[in-house]
Amino acid sequence: MIATAAASALIPVGAIRCAAQNPNQPRSLTPAQRRTTEMLVDRIIPADELGPGALECGAANFIDFQLADYLAPEKDAWLAGLNALDVFAMERQGAVFADLAADKREAVLLALTDNGAPANLQTFFNIARAYTMQGTFGDPHYGGNIGGKGWDIIRYPGARLATSADMQSMDKAAEPVRRSAWGTE
């Protein structure tokens, strides 16, 4: 089942409803599943001295919203992956993933590269990494990249309908536009 999620790791833009415009967007994860998802995205792209991480950028929001909508067919695979991650963390570190300290969560994820790690868990991690990147750096329209924080990390100024010659100058940074390409915040 996790293998089918790999096929949808890249989400067609037009197929996803706007989470930013729908504050009552259904959520798909229980509080415990959401917490594990948050701790997972936090280790995939951690905050550091250069800026916020995936958690602060809303990657967990993106995943939660989209598993209730466009990615609903992948929800069972996601939950199976979270459960497998907890079992693996329990074996390696003696506690479920979300209850571990950041360094121990990182050790669990690094252990996934071992030859002894289950292949289905390695596949789940690859999917989680793709979803985390989409939720961190994608258009805020879909529930992640809150306030364009992910765009700030990569110095993407935001979508523009038109630019002046001055805005295209290579000798100065472009002024950020923190609006979705869909015209939403």
N, C-alpha and C positions, 0 to 999 in steps of 0.2 A: 504494500500500500504506500510506503514511503517513496518508492520509486516513481509512482505516478505524480507525486508532488514535484519531483525534479523537472518534469515536463512543463509544469506551470510556474516555475521559479521566476520567469520573466513574464510579467503581467501586461497584457494589452491595455494601453492607456485608456482607450475609449470604453472599455468594458467595466470600469470601476466607478461606482457612485462616489460623489464627493462627500467624504466624511467631515470635512471642514464646514460645509454648508448644512449638514444634518447633525446638530448637536445631540439628537436623540437616536443617532445611528445605533442599531443593535450591536451589542458586544457579544462575543462568542465564548470568552474564557471565564472560568470561575475565578474567584480571587486567588486561590492557590496556583492555578495554571497561569494566571496573569503575572503573579510574582515570579514564578520560574522563568517565564518569558522575559520579564524585565531584567532578571539577573543574568540571563543568557545574552541578551543584546548588550548589556553593560560590559560584559567581558569580550564580546566580539569587537566592539568599537568603544574602548574605555575613554572616559574623560581624562585629560592630562593638562599639563601647563600650557598647551597650545589651544585648548578650547574644550567645549562640551563633548560628551560621548553620545552614543546612540540612544541611551536612556533619556537624557535631557532633550535630545532632538525629537523624541516621540516615535522611535521605531517600534516600541511595544504597542503604542496606540494603533499604528498602521497595521500591524499584524492582527491585533484584536479586532479592529474594524473589518478588515478584509476577510478574515476567517468567518465572519458573519455575513459576508456578501459574496464578492466574486470568488474568493478562495474557499467558500463553504464546502465544495467537494473534497478539499484537502484537509479539512478540520480533523477528521479521524486520524489521518497520517501524522498531523502535527501533535495531537494528543498522545499518540503512540510513541512519537519521538521524545516528547517531554517525559513520559513514563520511563522509557528506556534510559534517558539521561539520568533520572533519579536513581534507578537501579545501579547504573554504572558508577555514579557518584558515591552511592552507599558502599559499593564494593571497594572503591579506591580510597575514599576519604571518611567513611563512617557516618555520613549524613546525606540527606537529600540535597540536591544541587543548590536550591535557594537558601538553605540554612548554612551553607559554608561561607567562610570568609572569602574575600575577593581573590586572595592568592591561591586558596585551595580550589576555588571554582576554575581559575585559570589552569591549575595543574590537571584538573579533570579534563578540560578541553584539550590541553596539550597531549594528554594520554590517548586521545582519540586518534592520534597519528601513529600509535604503536600498532604493530602487526596483530596484537592480541585483542584490539578493540573490535566490537561487532561491526560488520559492514553496514548494517542498517542504521547504526548510530552515526557512522561516518557520513552516510548519505543524508541523514537528518541534519547534521551539522552544516553540510554544504548548502542545504536548503535554507536553514536558519541564517546563515551568513548572507545569502542572496536577499532574503526578506529584510534583514537588518539594514543592508546597504540601500535597498529601495525605500525603506521607511526613514532612513537618515538623510538621504540625498535627493529623494524624489520630490515631485511637486507637492506642496502642502495640501493641495486639494484632496489627497487620498488619506489624510489622517496622520501623517508623519511630518518630519522636517518642520516642527513647530516654530513659527516666527522666522523661518528661513535660516535657522541656526546651522543646519547641515550645509547650506550653501555658503555660509560664512567660513566654515572650515576649509572648503575647497576654493574659496574666493570666487564663487560663481555669483555674478551680480544680479541674476534673476532674468526672467523672460521679459523681452521688450518688443513692442510692436514696431517701433521705429527708433533710429538713433541718429544723432547729429554727427557731423564730422568731429566736433570737439569730444563727443562721447566715445569715439573710436580711437582717440589718441592713445598710443602705446606708452607714453611717458607718465601717465597717471592712472590710478586705479579707477575703475568704473564705479559710479555711485550706486549702491545697492537698491534694488527695487524688490520689496518683500511682498509680492503679490503672486498668486498662482497664475499660470498661463491661462487658466480658466476664468480669471478675473475675480477670484476669491482670495481672501486673506489666508 
